[in-house]
Amino acid sequence: MGFGEIHARHPWEATRERILARTDADVRRALARAEAGDGDLGDMEALLSPAASPHLERMARLSHARTVRRFGRTIQLFAPAYLSNECQNVCTYCGYSAGNKVPRRTLTPAEILREAGELRKLGIDHALLLTGESNKVGVDYLERALGLLRPHFSALSLEVQPLGTEDYRRLRRQGLNAVLVYQETYHAEAYRLHHPKGRKSDFAWRLDAPDRVGEAGVHRIGLGALLGLEDWRTECLFTAMHLAWLERRHWRSRFSVSFPRLRPHEGDLAPKVEMTDRDLVQAICAFRLLNGEVEINLSTRESPGFRDRAFRLGVTAMSAGSRTNPGGYAEGADASLEQFATEDKRSPAEVAAMLRAAGYEPVWKDWDASYDRAEALA
């Protein structure tokens, strides 16, 4: 049994209506439970609801306090490393979509190492590897890339196409620490609309991918939805359901949640639903009040001004200095097609300086190769 069976029990519109029906009394009750360190998915409905908006300041204070108690005043810094923009999927919201007539590129081993060198110069010790989905970037390619990069970084994460359990085990043996599998949208009909062609059009295969990651024993599993395709409140509640399911079943893994908002890209799909900065703060705080252990990421999709304020409210990790095109660190933004436009253009050093000025410690390393050896012996 995977999360797909849980998802099928919750029709989208009925789930959305439950959120919208939550009252001020429900929100107050949820906040009281959060103060006591308690909460459940019913409370999450209340905290995501329009009724919670007048309580946002209290949510923010509680979220900040709960985060500091668990994680201290630390923020983990990482950067994405795009290895390929070749893709056989048609996705309406993505610059890599197969329908976009743009130059394609997959990095060679020498080019991968050159990107690694540039990232290390920036101080980055945790790299998130990303690709499109094509025959050129299957498991063999990913295994080679991990092998090349393992000596240069303390942590390596993947955000690529969903794989099988044995594939994840194989990559874990090469030093893979984390896998991020964003569902894009938990609305099944909208998912089909936005993924009309390619292997990514299989909603169920993607939905159950985090279960396969957990079965493979990967250290950390990342979840999220692309906010703007459908109602953000409902997307966040389904993400919370997914998180709760995975924590019960794969309790040996850690978990993270991200909140990517739709950004300008080649093809330029406009958001169907606008998520304001205030809405995003509400979502971040709701997740922290639901779950004191989950790691929360805030990406360079967001503006510097927003990130400088919002990171205190529950965030534990931030990307920095991001380039969203293969070869971008060594050769610049014009090296190849970007997947999407970033908003925060600051270097990792500048982001780290901002954090220190705010009384926080930037963390460049949260994993060590010795942990991999210890796990292998366990």
ABEGO torsion letter per residue (X at the ends): XBAAAAAAABBAAAAAAAAAABBAAAAAAAAAAAAAGBEBAAAAAAAABAAAAAAAAAAAAAAAAAAAAAAEBBBBBBBBBBABABBABBBAABAABAABBBBBBBBBAAAAAAAAAAAAAAGBABBBBBBBBBAABBAAAAAAAAAAAAAABABBBBBBBBBBAAAAAAAAAAGBABBBBBAGBABAAAAAAABABEAAABAAAAAAAAAAAAAAGBABBBBEBBBGABBAAAAAAAAAAAAAAAAAABAABBBBBBBBBBBBBBGGBBBABBBBAAAAAAAAAAAAAABAABBBBBBAABBAAAAAAAAAAGBABBBBGBBABBGAAAAEAAABBBABBBABABBAAAAAAAAAAAGBBBBABABBAAAAAAAAAX
